[in-house]
Amino acid sequence: MIPRLFHFVWVGDESKRPDHYIGTWNKQHPGIPIKIWGNDALHGRPWINTEHMRDFATRELAGVADLMRWEILLQEGGIALDADSICLERLPDWLFDCEMFAAWENELARPGLIATGAIGSIPNNPFIARIIEDLRQEPSLAGRMAWQATGPGRLSEAHRRYSYGNLTILPSHFFLPRHYTGLAYSGGGPVYADQCWDSTRQLLATQGNPAPQ
C-alpha cells in the first residue's frame, strides 16, 4: 500500500512558497502528515543525482524539484504533489491500495503524456529506482527542459520502455481538470484537485541558484 503521507518540494525563495495551496491538502485530509522539502533538504542530505540538480538549479528549478521527488518517493513512498495544486476533495481510500499511480496530463491536448504533479508510490519501487538510475547514467541533461528530462516526458518514456504494468494511470480530470491550453473537463466525474499552472512555473523558472553543495 501507498503510505498515507504527502510530499511537497519547494526550492529557491521559500518566502514565495504557496503555503495556502498546500494547506488545502491538510484541510481535506486531517491526520495525514505533510512533509515539505526545501533548501535545507536539498543542501543537507545526499542525493543520487546531485550533478543533475546542480545543472537544473542554474536554469530551471522545476527540474531540481522533479529529481528530488523521485528520490523521496523511492525512499519513503507516499504521494508527491505539486506545491501549486489545490485540493478540492478528499482522495478515495482505494487510491492508497495502488502500487503506484499518476494521471494523464490531458488526453486531448497531450495524448500519451503522464503528468508528474501527483504521483503516489510504495517505498522502494523498482520502477522508480530504474528512473533514478537512468538519470544517473546520463552524463548531461543540458539542452533539455525539465518536463522532458525529469518530469512527464521521463515518466512516460520509462513507462513505455519498461512496460511497467503496475502503474495505475488515472484520468486527467482527477488532478488536472483545467489544462494550460484552455481545455477544461466538464463531465461531472470526480475532480480531486486543480492545478494553478502559472502561479509557480514562472517562479521555478526564474529563481536564483540553490544548487546543492
C-alpha positions as CSV (number, residue, x, y, z in Angstrom):
1,M,0.0,0.0,0.0
2,I,1.0,3.6,-0.5
3,P,1.9,5.3,2.8
4,R,-0.5,8.0,3.9
5,L,2.0,10.8,3.6
6,F,2.1,13.9,1.4
7,H,5.3,15.3,0.0
8,F,5.8,18.8,-1.4
9,V,9.1,20.1,-2.8
10,W,9.9,23.8,-3.0
11,V,13.4,25.0,-3.6
12,G,14.6,28.6,-4.1
13,D,12.8,31.5,-2.5
14,E,10.9,29.8,0.3
15,S,9.1,33.1,1.1
16,K,7.2,32.6,-2.1
17,R,6.1,29.0,-1.3
18,P,2.3,28.8,-1.8
19,D,1.5,27.5,1.7
20,H,-2.2,28.4,1.3
21,Y,-2.4,25.9,-1.5
22,I,-0.5,23.2,0.4
23,G,-2.9,23.9,3.3
24,T,-5.9,22.7,1.2
25,W,-4.4,19.2,1.3
26,N,-4.3,19.3,5.1
27,K,-7.8,20.6,5.3
28,Q,-9.2,17.8,3.2
29,H,-7.0,15.1,4.8
30,P,-6.8,15.8,8.6
31,G,-4.4,13.4,10.2
32,I,-2.3,12.7,7.1
33,P,1.2,14.1,7.6
34,I,2.6,16.6,5.2
35,K,6.4,16.8,4.6
36,I,7.8,19.9,2.9
37,W,11.2,19.5,1.3
38,G,13.1,22.8,0.7
39,N,16.5,24.2,0.5
40,D,17.7,22.6,3.8
41,A,16.9,19.2,2.4
42,L,18.5,20.0,-0.9
43,H,21.7,21.0,0.7
44,G,21.7,18.8,3.8
45,R,21.4,15.3,2.5
46,P,23.0,13.1,-0.1
47,W,21.2,12.8,-3.4
48,I,21.9,10.3,-6.2
49,N,21.5,12.8,-8.9
50,T,23.2,15.8,-7.3
51,E,25.1,16.7,-10.5
52,H,21.8,17.0,-12.5
53,M,20.4,19.0,-9.6
54,R,23.3,21.5,-9.9
55,D,22.7,21.8,-13.6
56,F,18.9,22.5,-13.3
57,A,19.5,24.8,-10.3
58,T,21.1,27.3,-12.7
59,R,18.3,27.3,-15.3
60,E,15.0,25.6,-14.2
61,L,14.2,24.8,-10.6
62,A,11.3,22.6,-11.7
63,G,14.0,20.1,-12.7
64,V,15.5,20.1,-9.2
65,A,12.1,19.5,-7.7
66,D,11.5,16.6,-10.1
67,L,14.8,15.0,-9.3
68,M,14.2,15.3,-5.5
69,R,10.7,14.0,-5.9
70,W,11.8,10.7,-7.5
71,E,14.3,10.0,-4.7
72,I,11.9,11.0,-2.0
73,L,9.3,8.6,-3.3
74,L,11.9,5.8,-3.6
75,Q,13.0,6.2,0.0
76,E,9.7,7.0,1.7
77,G,6.8,6.3,-0.6
78,G,3.7,8.3,-0.2
79,I,2.1,10.9,-2.6
80,A,4.2,13.7,-4.1
81,L,2.2,16.7,-5.1
82,D,3.0,20.0,-6.9
83,A,3.0,22.9,-4.5
84,D,0.7,24.9,-6.7
85,S,-2.1,22.2,-6.6
86,I,-5.3,22.9,-4.8
87,C,-7.1,20.0,-3.1
88,L,-10.9,20.1,-3.7
89,E,-12.0,16.7,-2.3
90,R,-10.5,14.0,-0.1
91,L,-8.7,11.3,-2.1
92,P,-10.5,8.0,-2.1
93,D,-9.2,5.2,0.1
94,W,-8.7,2.8,-2.9
95,L,-6.1,5.1,-4.3
96,F,-3.7,4.1,-1.5
97,D,-4.1,0.4,-2.4
98,C,-2.3,1.0,-5.7
99,E,1.4,0.2,-6.1
100,M,1.9,3.4,-8.0
101,F,-0.4,6.0,-9.6
102,A,-0.2,9.1,-11.7
103,A,-2.6,10.8,-14.1
104,W,-2.7,11.7,-17.8
105,E,-1.8,15.4,-18.4
106,N,-4.6,15.8,-20.9
107,E,-5.9,13.1,-23.1
108,L,-6.8,15.5,-25.9
109,A,-4.1,18.2,-25.7
110,R,-1.1,15.9,-24.9
111,P,-2.2,12.3,-25.5
112,G,0.2,9.7,-24.1
113,L,1.9,12.1,-21.6
114,I,1.7,11.1,-18.0
115,A,1.7,14.0,-15.6
116,T,4.0,14.1,-12.6
117,G,2.2,16.7,-10.5
118,A,0.5,14.0,-8.4
119,I,2.4,10.7,-8.0
120,G,1.8,8.1,-5.4
121,S,4.0,5.0,-4.8
122,I,5.0,2.4,-2.4
123,P,8.6,2.8,-1.0
124,N,11.4,1.1,-2.8
125,N,9.5,0.8,-6.0
126,P,11.9,-0.8,-8.6
127,F,10.3,1.2,-11.4
128,I,11.2,4.5,-9.7
129,A,14.6,3.1,-8.9
130,R,15.1,2.4,-12.6
131,I,14.1,6.0,-13.5
132,I,16.6,7.4,-11.0
133,E,19.4,5.0,-12.3
134,D,18.6,6.0,-15.9
135,L,19.0,9.7,-14.9
136,R,22.3,8.9,-13.1
137,Q,23.7,7.2,-16.1
138,E,23.1,10.2,-18.4
139,P,26.2,12.4,-18.3
140,S,24.3,15.5,-19.0
141,L,20.7,16.8,-19.4
142,A,21.8,20.1,-20.8
143,G,19.6,21.4,-23.6
144,R,16.5,19.6,-22.3
145,M,13.7,21.2,-20.4
146,A,12.5,19.7,-17.1
147,W,9.3,18.4,-18.4
148,Q,11.2,16.4,-21.0
149,A,14.2,15.3,-18.9
150,T,12.9,14.8,-15.4
151,G,9.2,15.1,-15.4
152,P,6.3,13.9,-17.6
153,G,8.5,13.1,-20.6
154,R,10.8,11.0,-18.4
155,L,8.0,9.1,-16.7
156,S,6.1,8.5,-19.9
157,E,9.2,7.2,-21.8
158,A,10.1,4.9,-18.9
159,H,6.6,3.5,-18.7
160,R,6.7,2.5,-22.3
161,R,10.3,1.3,-22.3
162,Y,10.0,-1.0,-19.3
163,S,6.3,-1.9,-19.8
164,Y,5.6,-1.3,-16.2
165,G,2.2,-2.8,-15.7
166,N,1.6,-1.8,-12.1
167,L,1.2,1.9,-12.8
168,T,-2.4,3.0,-12.3
169,I,-2.9,5.9,-14.8
170,L,-5.9,8.0,-13.8
171,P,-8.0,10.3,-15.9
172,S,-6.5,13.8,-16.2
173,H,-9.6,15.3,-14.6
174,F,-8.7,13.7,-11.2
175,F,-5.9,16.2,-10.7
176,L,-5.8,18.4,-13.8
177,P,-9.3,19.4,-14.8
178,R,-8.1,22.6,-16.5
179,H,-5.2,22.3,-18.9
180,Y,-3.0,25.3,-19.7
181,T,-4.1,25.1,-23.3
182,G,-7.6,26.1,-22.2
183,L,-9.2,22.7,-22.4
184,A,-11.4,22.0,-19.4
185,Y,-13.2,19.0,-18.1
186,S,-17.0,19.3,-17.5
187,G,-18.1,15.7,-17.4
188,G,-19.3,15.6,-13.9
189,G,-16.9,12.9,-12.8
190,P,-14.5,13.1,-9.8
191,V,-12.2,16.1,-9.5
192,Y,-9.9,15.9,-6.5
193,A,-7.6,18.8,-7.2
194,D,-6.9,21.6,-9.6
195,Q,-3.6,23.0,-10.9
196,C,-2.6,26.7,-10.8
197,W,-0.5,26.3,-13.9
198,D,1.1,29.8,-13.9
199,S,1.4,30.5,-10.2
200,T,4.7,28.7,-9.6
201,R,6.0,27.9,-13.1
202,Q,7.4,31.3,-13.5
203,L,9.0,31.3,-10.1
204,L,10.6,28.0,-10.6
205,A,11.9,29.0,-13.9
206,T,13.4,32.3,-12.8
207,Q,14.6,32.0,-9.2
208,G,18.2,32.1,-8.2
209,N,20.6,29.2,-7.9
210,P,20.1,27.0,-4.8
211,A,22.5,24.3,-6.1
212,P,23.4,21.5,-3.7
213,Q,26.9,21.6,-2.4
